[in-house]
Amino acid sequence: MDLTSFPRVKLGHLPTPLEHLPRLSEALGGPEIWIKRDDCTGLSTGGNKTRKLEFLMAEAIEQGAEMVLTQGAVQSNHARQTAAAAAKLGFKCHLLLENRTGSEESLYLDNGNVLLDTLHGATYEHRPADLDMHQELLDAAAKFEAEGVKTYVIPGGGSNPTGALGYVNCGIELMGQINDTGLQFDHLIHATGSQGTQAGLVAGFKLVSSPIPILGIGVRAPKDKQEAAVFALTQKTLELFPNAPEVKREDVVANCNYVGEGYGIPSEGGLEAIRMCAELEGLLFDPVYSAKGMAGMIDLIRKGEFKKGERIVFVHTGGSVALFGYQNYFA
Ligand SMILES: *Cc1c(COP(=O)(O)O)cnc(C)c1O
């Protein structure tokens, strides 16, 4: 399986390491836990959007764009990685940042990812919660186009079939590491939000005939909505491949019991996961995504759903820069 027919620009430090977490595994007394270090993709502190941007930015170059626009929450890791990719490749970058949590904290509004957006030379505008953010994004792009700027619009999270190719690539890469190490995994677990990561992984595993079940831990939408959206994007992503195998609805599984009070609002389990991983493994997780994913995994191990004798790979999607926007939760 190769992706060489798709335009791509190298942005990430790939392949990312696959590492054993012996102290966390021992503390939980359940399965052997491994981690795929997609927090180490390299671009402006890394994270999962870098893989997607390799394919999206290549499309922007092909279309002769001068400016890329995207949208996300205020502490969007996607916005920050897009700003960095744009800087590296010589694009202007404009961001729409939605205040989904309604926070008025200056740490949240100006530090963490927002600080890095600014350092990368991106411009941004705020939006209140609950607007149709994709329409806002199209409207913003239309304004720049009217001024004669050629724009390329990246949807929130970089989650369209082109962006999902980044996680098809991750699925292929992981299968290569499994072959090299001889490790068998019983489950793959990761945080799922705008769906591109899970859709890409499910599509990638289909294309390499991996039987490893994938579990997305939701950070925003309820289960039915999340699974339906991931499934639709998986189908569209597989359409990019001639003669691709079919994805079944039951191949897409999300557990959305760990959202807590809402998107971007730290949960007790997430804060515990941040402390455990930092103290036991020297790893940093973020309260919005990866820690809620980790909290789901920890809880399911404690409930006995994943057992001793099994082996799990958790895909670390990054986000630790957001910790600086949430400092007051750790006082
Ligand atoms: C965006 C993001 C996710 C979710 O990935 P999607 O492709 O949007 O589902 C998970 N973790 C982090 C740190 C992210 O920034």
The ligand as an SDF file (V2000), in Angstrom:
LIG
                    3D

 15 15  0  0  0  0  0  0  0  0999 V2000
   -7.4750   17.5910   16.8320 C   0  0  0  0  0  0  0  0  0  0  0  0
   -6.9780   16.7610   17.9480 C   0  0  0  0  0  0  0  0  0  0  0  0
   -7.4970   15.4690   18.1980 C   0  0  0  0  0  0  0  0  0  0  0  0
   -8.6700   14.9070   17.4500 C   0  0  0  0  0  0  0  0  0  0  0  0
   -8.3530   14.5400   16.1410 O   0  0  0  0  0  0  0  0  0  0  0  0
   -9.5050   14.6360   15.0260 P   0  0  0  0  0  0  0  0  0  0  0  0
   -8.8300   14.2350   13.7980 O   0  0  0  0  0  0  0  0  0  0  0  0
   -9.9600   16.0660   15.0410 O   0  0  0  0  0  0  0  0  0  0  0  0
  -10.5950   13.7180   15.4370 O   0  0  0  0  0  0  0  0  0  0  0  0
   -6.9500   14.7210   19.2060 C   0  0  0  0  0  0  0  0  0  0  0  0
   -5.9500   15.1880   19.9630 N   0  0  0  0  0  0  0  0  0  0  0  0
   -5.4270   16.4190   19.7770 C   0  0  0  0  0  0  0  0  0  0  0  0
   -4.3400   16.8610   20.6740 C   0  0  0  0  0  0  0  0  0  0  0  0
   -5.9200   17.2400   18.7600 C   0  0  0  0  0  0  0  0  0  0  0  0
   -5.3980   18.4510   18.5960 O   0  0  0  0  0  0  0  0  0  0  0  0
  1  2  1  0
  2  3  1  0
  2 14  2  0
  3  4  1  0
  3 10  2  0
  4  5  1  0
  5  6  1  0
  6  7  2  0
  6  8  1  0
  6  9  1  0
 10 11  1  0
 11 12  2  0
 12 13  1  0
 12 14  1  0
 14 15  1  0
M  END
$$$$
